[in-house]
Amino acid sequence: MTQRYCLALDLVNDPQLIGEYEAYHREVWPEIKKSITDSGITAMEIYRAGNRLFMIMETDASFSFERKGAMDATNPKVQEWEQLMWKYQQAIPVAKEGEKWVLMDKIFSL
C-alpha cells in the first residue's frame, strides 16, 4: 500500500542561499538518495514558491517517520547533509521546537 505525505519547510530568504540550496538538490549525494529509498520512500519531489518548500513523499508499507529518524540518527553522511542543509533552511512559523519539515494536513481531495 502506497502512502503519500506532504511536508513544508522554509528557506532563508536570500537569493544566493536559495540558489546554493537548489544546486545541492540538482546533485544530491548518492548516500542521501540511498538513505531515502532504504527507508521505504519510493518517490520524493520538492517544490519551491519564494522561500517556501513543499515536499511530496510516497512510501511503501515499510516506511515510518520513527524508523526513518532512527536510521538517519545513525548515518554519519545523513547527519553531515542535514547540518549542511540547515545553513539554508528555517522552520516555518507553526513548527515545534527542533522540527524542520512539518507534516501538512490534507484538507481537500478530488
N, C-alpha and C positions, 0 to 999 in steps of 0.2 A: 504494500500500500504506500503510495506516494503522499507525502505531506508537504505543504507549502507554508513557508514563514516569510514575513516581510518585516524588515527592521530599518530603523532610521538612525543617523548619526550626522553631526555637523563637522565641517572642516573649518579650520582657522580661516577667517575671511580675508585672505591675502592672495592676490592673483599669482604671485610667484610660487607660493607654497602649494596652492591648488594645482598648478602646472607640474610641480615636482611629484605630488601625490599621484596624479594621473600617469606620469611617466613610469613610476614604480608599478602601477597596475597594468601597464602595457607589457611589462616584463616581470610578472610575479615569479618569485623564486620557485624552482621546481619542488623544493621541500615543503613549501607552503601549499602548493597545489595538491601534493600527495597527502598532507595532513588533513586537507579539506575532504578529499574523496575517501580517505581511510576512515573518517568519522561517520560516513553514511550520507554525506551530502552528494547528491547526484547532479545537481545543476545549481549555478550561482550567477547572478547578474547584479551589478551595481550601477545605478543611475545617479546623475547629479543635476540639481537645479540650484544655481547660485552656489552657496556653500553647504547646501543640504544634500546628504546622500540617502539613497533608498536602495536597500538590498532585498533581492528576492532569492530565497533558497528553496530548492526542492530536495527532499530527503527520502531515504528508504526506511524500512522498519527498524533498522539497527541504530538510527540516529536518536540521540537525546542531547539537550544542552548540557546536562550534567556530565555525560560521557565525553562530549567534545571539550568541555572545560578541563576535565581531568587529563585528557590526552595532551592538551595544549600546555598544561602546567608542567608536564614532564618532558616537553620537547624544547630543547635549547634554541633551535632555529626559529620556532614559532615565537618564543619569548623575545628573541632578537628582532624579529619582524614587527611584533606588536609594540615594542619600545620605540623602534624607528617610526612607525606609523603615528604614534601618539604625538609626535612633533607637529603633525599636520591636522590632527583630529581634536575635536572638543565635544563634550557631551551636549545633547540637546537639553533645553530647559526642563523637561519633565523627567530626565534621567535621575536614578537614585545614586547615592554616593558610590563612586567607584565603577559605575556602569558606563560602558561605551555604547555599543549598539543596543538600541531599545526595541523590543518586540512591539510591533504595531497591532492594533485590534482591527480585524476586518469589520467594516460597517456596511458594506454593500457587495452583492454578488449578482450577476446576471446569468 
